Every structure is written in structure tokens, then in C-alpha cells.
Amino acid sequence: MPKRVLMIVGDYVEDYEVMVPFQMLQLLGHEPHAVCPDKVSGDTVATAIHDFEGDQTFTEKPGHRFRLNGDFSAASETHFDALLIPGGRSPEYLRVDPRVIELVQGFARAGKPIAATCHAAQLLAAADVIRGRRMQAYPACRPDVELAGGLWDEPSPELDSACVDGNLVTAPAWPANAAWVKAFARVLDAC
């Protein structure tokens, strides 16, 4: 049964963490709807490509323009079966938007599946929806997870692992896209 999946994105979302899951969900027959505060369907967000090149953290390069296919102002957890939050830099500022926080909390209260990767942990932490939940994120987000009461699940050294805790499916970064979306698809199929 196809599921409607809300994706909350913003400028400088990680390119692979928005485009690849969006296309993978379509491939599986689901309906992803990407929205961004203060933007409407047809608008675009800038993406950034984060690469792992042996430095102490990732490097950042300009990505593509990602076209939104939904209106943020009309987004409601009651119209969707699940939520997906990609990482990159956008979760850092999306977490200070009260409407974004309300949406995330609405999905959590309803017990709907939530998928989050990389820096999306910052948004989940700000929404106070990970207390007592086991999850993965980009390693630099571990303090955010633990300070919000989340239980840190150590990602694989290659950052290609995923963690499932009930309806919460998390991953550390884009190298985990295959494992993360596969696990999320199983959770979607079960609901």
C-alpha cells in the first residue's frame, strides 16, 4: 500500500540525503512530498554535498537545486503516513521554527514512522521526541542526542548503518542511504 511521506527540507539540505531517499521512495511506490518553510511547490532549495575526504569532519561543496513538490503552509501530520527528515545544515535552523517543531511533535504523538539521518538529530532533539529512544546520527550530533535524553547507538565506522527503534529509523549520513531507506520501507510496510 503506497504511503504519503512528508519530507521537511531547507536550504543547504544534504544533496544525497534529500534526492536519493526521495527517488527511492518513489521507486518503492510511495508518495514523498518535500516542503520547506516560506516556500511553495515548484520552488527550490539549495543543496550541499558533504564529502568524507579524511579531514576531521566532512567537507562541503555546492550541490543541486532540489524542487519542492508540496506547500509547507498546508503540511499537517494528519495528511501523511510518515515523516522523513534529511540532514545537512538545514536542521540547524529549521529547529528554531515553531511550526516545524509542531509538525515533528505531531508525527511523534501520533506514533507515525519517522526517518531521520545525519544532522536531522538536531531537529528531533529540539522537538523533544527522542527521550529514551535509541538512535544514530552524524557523530558530531551525539551530544545533542544524549542531552535530549536519546540513547546513542554507535554508527558503523563507514557511516553506512541504520538503527530502528520502533517507528523511529535513523542513520549517521548519506553512506547509509540504502540501509536507512530499506529499514524505513519495512517500517512503512508494517503500518
N, C-alpha and C positions, 0 to 999 in steps of 0.2 A: 504494500500500500504506500503510495507516494506521500511524503511528509513535507510540510511547509516549514522551512528553516529560515529564521531571521538571522542575518549577519550584521552586526554593528561594526562599522568601519569608520575611519577618519583619515585625513591627510597623513601621509608617511606611514601608513599601514605597511607591514612587510609584504612585498610583492608575492612571493611564493605562498605565503600563509593566507592570502585572500584569493588569488586567482586559482591556484591548484585545488583547494577544497571546494570552491565554487563550482569548478568544472567537474570535479569528482562526484559531487552530489548530483549534478545534472546527469552525469553518466549513469548513476545508480537509479535514476528516475525520480529523484526528489526535486523540490522547487525551492532553491535558495533565493532569498530576497535580501539584497545588500542595501543598507540605509546608512545615512550619515547626518548628524545634527546640522541644521541650517542648509541642507541640500535636498534636492528632489530627484526623482527618477530621470535619468538621462544626464545628470551632472556627473562629473568625475572627481576622483580623489587621486592625489599623487601617491605613488608607492615608492618604497625604498627597498633595495636589495641588500640584505645583511649577509655578509660572507665570513667564513671562518678561515683565516689565512695564517694562523699561527701566532697572532698577537694575543695580548691578554684578554681582549674582548673582540667582538665582531667588528668588521669594517662596514661602512655604509656607502652605497652608490645609488645614483638616481635609478628609479625603476620605470614602470609604465604608468599610463593613466588608466585607472580602473573605473569603468562605467557603472554607476548605481542603477538598480532596476526597481527601486522602491522609494517611498517617501517616508522620511523619519517621522514627520508630524502625524502620520497615520498609523505608525507602528504600535502594536499592542500585543502583549503576550497571549491575549485571548484569540488572536487570529493566526497563531503559529503553533506548531507542534514542538519546536525545539529552538535553541539559541546557539549560535556559533560566534566566537569572538577570536579573530586573528590577533597576532602580536604586532611587533614593530613599535614605533614611537606613539602611535595614536592612543593606546590605552592610557598612557601617562596623562594626557589632557582630557580624554573622554571621561575619566573617573571624577572630574570635578563638575560634570554636567549633571544636575539633579534629575533630569528626565532620563538620562542614560542609566543612572543608578536605580531609578524606579523600575525601568524595564527589566534590568538584570534581576532585581529583587522579586519582581512579579513572576519571572520564569522559575526562580528558585522556590518561591512559596507554592507555586502550582505543581512542583515536583517534575517539571518537564526536563528533558535532556538538555544539558549544557556542555558544549565543547569549547575548550579554551587552550590556546597554545602560546608559548613564549611569554612575552610581557603582558598578555591578557590577564595574567595573575594579578597585576596591579589593579585592574578594574574589579575583579572578583573580590579582592581584599577590601577595596574601598566600599563595595556594596555589602560587606559583612555577610557573605554567603558561603564561606569556606570553613567556618569554625567546626573543628572535629572531622573535616574531610581530608582524605589522603589525595595528594595531587603532585604533579610535576609542573615545572615552568623553566624558563631560562634560569640557569644557576644564580645569576645576579639578583633574581627576584625571590630567592629563598627567604631573606629577612621579611619581605612583605607578606609572604605566605605564613610564616611562623608567627609574626606579630599579630596577624589576623586570626590566629587560632587554627590555621591549617596544619596538616601533618605532611611534612616533606617526604616525598618518595623520590629517592635519588635517581636521576635520569642515567641512561647508559652513557659511557664516555663519548660515543659518537653522536649523541643527542638524537637518536633515532627510535627512542622508546615511547610508549604511551602508558597511561595509568587510568584505570577505570575504578571509580568508587560509586557504585550505584548508577545514578543518572549523570554523574559528572565524569567527563572524559577529557583528560589533559595531556599535554605533551610539552617538551622543552623548546622546540624550534622546528623550522621547516624540514630538516632532515628526517623528522618523524612523520611527515605528512601521510605516507602510506599506512603506517601502523595506527596513527591517530584517527584518520578518516575511516579506516576499516573498523576500528573499535567503536567509533561513533555510529557507524552504519548498523552494527549489531545492536546497539542500544536503541536506535531508532526503530529497527525491526521489532524489537520486543515491546515497544509501547503502542 
